[in-house]
Amino acid sequence: MPQAHANSNEFGSTENAKVLIVDDDIDLLKLISIRLKPMRFELKTVTSAEEALGLMSMWQPDLIVTDLQMPGISGMELFEKVHAQNPLLPVIILTAHGTIPEAVEATQSGVASYLTKPFDSEALIKQMQIALVSSGFTATQNHTVTTSNEEQWREHIISKSPMMDALLDQVQSLAQSNALILFEGEPGTGKDEVARALHLHSKRASKPLVHLSCISMPAELLEAEVFGRVGSKTPEAPELAGLLQRAHGGTLLLSDFNEARPHFLHRLMIALIEKKSKPIDSDVVYPCDVRGIATTALVGRYGQPNNTLWNLGAKLDVTILTVPALEDRREDIPLIVADCLSKLSDKS
């Protein structure tokens, strides 16, 4: 599916329209959600007509897009049930080539439109906009986006894996605490993204999330970068505000923290415990109420030769969470690839 473009001026604004997508193909639901994201719909997806009817008892959409052939109640039967209760609610049918005659018959029965699979994203968006405007929807209907914090804090994580869902459940339960969280996992598993989700769901979400990769910073500069340096206020030795000062009230995320020297980590842990610190070569104390999050691929092995460092960690509320490897959640790979291709398309 080509990348969709959020250009709705031709049809008027359909932003905030409540759209329900029904399809038993979970991968297709994920891809449609990604493509429709620029349109700023209030979007919900379900995998069966039965789920759709149950959801609609609590949440009334402005538009339904449904697959025609599904196990149980078909898309046409769903339309008939919806149409009997609300004749003005537009329904778009998605159909395979072999069922085009059925789709044509459906439009004659009142279905707003139909598209054959595989369909063009821009064509889908155009048909959705036409259906919404034709039904009388306008952005001035005082619709509000009701995407809950439950959805917002994790919306940047592309996954349908039960293992990732279990991890995010743990993240959700820990988010409101000030516990120091260590995420371990293989490179490319999304440790930094999960750490960001933790911050977004925490009580510090409105404060800064300051991110530093220990592997990209020379060891001799890392300490000054984090704690700050007084300097002489000259170009040769400028004053430097440390990341702990900039993250005050928020969160400090250290990626690849195992690359940092034990002396630096020891000093950082003390600062997190005492909620105060000093710039390099200075006695000036500044407050730093900061929640610490770290990521690494080597938590266990790194801890073994540095027992004194990790014994200090016992004074903190430390929790280690493992981000599952991609080989253990292969169902996520097509979704991640599609998301990357979509972002590359946006840049071209």
C-alpha positions, 0 to 999 in steps of 0.5 A, a space after each residue: 500500500 502506498 503511503 497515504 497523505 493527510 490532505 483533506 482540504 478537498 472534502 473539508 475537515 474530517 479530523 476527530 471522526 470516530 472510525 471503526 475498522 473491522 477485519 480478521 486480518 490483524 496485520 492489515 489492521 495494524 497497517 491501516 492504523 499506521 496509514 490513517 494516523 496522519 488523518 487524526 481520526 479517533 480510530 478503533 480496530 476489532 477482529 470480528 463483527 461480533 466485537 464491533 457490535 459489542 463495542 458499538 453498544 458503548 461507543 458510536 462511530 461516525 464511519 465503519 470500514 469492514 471486511 466482507 468475508 469474516 468468520 461468524 457474522 460477515 461484513 454484509 450482515 454487520 452492515 444490515 444490523 447497523 443499517 437497521 438501527 442507524 440508516 445514516 451511519 456510513 459503511 465501507 466494504 473491503 472485499 477480495 476480487 472474487 466477491 466484487 459482485 457481492 460488493 456491488 450488490 451491497 452498494 445497491 443496498 445502501 453501503 457507502 462504498 467498496 474497495 477491492 484488496 489490495 487497495 491503495 491507501 489514498 483511495 481508502 482515505 478519499 472514500 472515507 472522507 466522501 462517506 463522512 462528509 456525505 453523512 453530514 459529519 463536520 469537525 464542528 460537531 464538537 467531537 473530541 479525541 478520547 484516546 486515553 492515556 492508556 493508549 497514548 503512552 504506548 502508541 509509538 510502540 509497533 507490536 502485537 506480540 503477547 510478550 510485549 504486551 506482558 512487558 508493557 503491563 509491567 511498565 504500566 504498573 511501575 510507571 507511577 513509582 520512582 523505581 530505577 528501571 533497567 531494561 536489558 535486551 538484544 540490540 534493536 529490540 526497542 529498549 529505548 522506545 519502551 523506556 520512553 513509554 515508561 516516562 510518558 505514563 509516569 507522573 513525570 511525563 510533563 517534565 523533561 526526558 533527557 537521553 544520553 548514550 554512554 557508548 557515543 560519549 567519550 568516558 572523559 566527557 561523560 561525567 561533565 556532560 551528566 553532572 555539569 562543569 563550572 568552567 571560567 565562562 570563556 570560550 575555551 572553558 565554557 560553563 556547562 549545565 549537566 543533564 541532571 540539572 536539565 532533567 530536574 523533575 523529569 527522567 534521565 535515560 542512559 542507553 548502554 550504561 554498561 559502557 560507563 566507568 564504575 566510578 561514574 555510575 557510583 557517583 550517579 547512583 548517589 546523586 539519584 539517592 540524595 536528589 542533589 549533586 555538584 558540577 565537576 570540580 565545584 562545591 556548588 550543590 544543585 537539586 536533581 529530583 530525577 528518575 533514572 532509567 537505563 538500558 543495556 544488553 549486559 546487566 547480569 554479566 556486567 554486575 558480576 565483577 562489580 559487586 560493590 557497585 551493585 551492592 549500592 543499588 540495593 539502596 535504590 528501588 531497582 527493577 530489571 525488565 527484559 525486552 524480548 528478542 525479535 526472534 521470540 516475537 516474529 509477528 512484530 517483524 512485518 509491522 516494524 518493517 512496514 513502519 520503517 518503510 512508511 517513515 522512509 517514504 515520508 522523507 522521500 
